[in-house]
Amino acid sequence: MWLYFSEEKDIRSNLCIVAHQLHLIHWNSTLFGSIDEAVGKPHGIAIIALFVQIGKEHVGLKAVTEILQDIQYKGKSKTIPCFNPNTLLPDPLLRDYWVYEGSLTIPPCSEGVTWILFRYPLTISQLQIEEFRRLRTHVKGAELVEGCDGILGDNFRPTQPLSDRVIRAAFQ
């Protein structure tokens, strides 16, 4: 799961202006033995993308936000017991989406990614966003590069050209 957010409160895309996006990353375990093996291969990676809007607390995300203080710094990890990622998806009646073949949003930015972009946003609370904003880009106690405060933010890739990509809508 990757969460992208802007310090400036918006990410400009061709579809709309949003402040945050949540990506649920999947790899094809039928064809590949690991996510590293699947990267850059046809049918290797699928990413479910959700725009995020601020509103009421999202109960399904609470299992994640409650452990963020334990993994605030780079290199930390923690298992989330009984987490069901389906709770992050929109209500079944609001599952309109677009599909296209694209690339990863982080290096190596490999092609071969099937993107599923939901039309309706995920609503989470401002407090939940703030929990993510407490994450740091460095190991605890590390000396920071001058001009870098270590706060995770503006961690999104600029919009890329559409090229000859075909976008299909799963709704009318």
N, C-alpha and C positions, 0 to 999 in steps of 0.2 A: 504494500500500500504506500503510495506516495501522495503527499499533500503539497500542492504548489500554491504559494500566496505571494502577494505583492505588498511591499511596505507602503506603497502609494495608494492602496485600497482598490486598484483595478488592474486587470490584465486586459489589454485590447486584443480581441480576436476578430475574425471576419464575421462571426455570428452575433456577438454582443460584447458588452463590457462586463467583466466579472472580476471579483477580487480573489477568488479562490477556486481551485479545482482539486478533486480527489480522483486519483487513478488507482484502480484495482488491477494488478498485473498478474497475468496467468501465462503459463507455458504449457505446451502440448506434450504431456508426459507419455502419450501413446507413441509419438514419433521420436521423442528425444529423452535422453537420460538425465538431463539437468537443464536449468534455465540458461546457463552459459552455452550449452550445446545448441539450444533453440534460437538464440539471438542471431538475427541476420538470415535465418532460413525461412523459406515459404512455409506458412502455417505453423510457425514456431511460437509466436507470442501473440496474445490477445490482451488488449487493455480496455477495461470498462472505465469510461471517464464521466464524471459527474460535476457539473457546476455546483458551487456551494454558495448559499445565501445565508445571511445572518437572521436569526429569528429565535424560536424556542429551542431548548436543549434537545439534542438528538439522543434518545435513550440507547439506541444501538451502538453509537460511537462512544458512549460512556466507558465501556470496558477498555477502550484504547486510551482515552484522555486521562483516566484514573492512574495509569502506570507511567505517563510521560515524565513525571518528576523523577522517576527511578532511572530513566534513560536519557536524561537531559543532555549529556555530553556524547560526542562521537565515540563509537566503539562499544557503547553499552547496549545490552539487549535484555529482554525479559519475555517470558512466555505469558501469553494472555489465555487464561483458562476459559474454556467454553465460549469462545468468540465465534459468532456466526456472521460472516461477511454479508450474507443475504439481507441482514437488517439494515444495511447501508443503501440498498436499492430502493427506488421509489415504489410507492404503492403499485400493485399489479395493474390497476386501471390507468396509471400514469407512466407506463413503461414504453412510451414512444421513443424511438432512437434513430440515429443515423449510423451507417457503417461505411468505412472506407479503409483502404490499404495505405498505410503510412510508415512512419519510422519512430524509433525511440526518441524521447525528448531529452535524454541525457547521453553523454558520450558512451558508446561510439556512434550514437544516432543512427543505428542500423535500420535498414528497410526490413520489410517482411513482418510488420506489425499490423494486425487487424484491430482497428479502433472501433469501439462501440460507444457512441456519445449520446447520453440520455438528454432528452429535450427538456425535462423538468428538473429543477435543481434540488439538491439535498439541503435541508434546512438544519443548521446547527447554531448553537448559542454563541454570543460574543465571548463568553467565558471559555467555551471549548476552543475557540480560535486562539485565545490568549494562552491556553495551555500549550498549543503547538508553537506559538511565538516564543516560548521559553526555551525551546530546543536550541542547542549551540552547534556550530560547525567544527568545533575543535575538541580535543581531549582535555579533560579537566586539568587545570594547572598549566596548560601549554601557554607559551608566550605567543601573543598575537602579532601579526604583521601590522606595521603602522598603517593607520587608516581603516583597519578592520576591527569591528567591535565583537565579532564572533556570533552575532545574532543571525539566526537562519531567517532569510527573507529574500525577496526578489529572486527566487530560485526557479524561474521559469525560462523557457527557451523562446526567443522571438518567433513570431509567426513566420512560417515558411511558405514559399510559393506553392500554389495548388498543383502546378505542372499538369500532367494529364490524368490526375487521380479522378476516379469516379466516386461520387458520394451517393449512397442509396438511402432513402428514407423508409423506415418500417412503419409508416403511418400515412394518412391522407391529408 
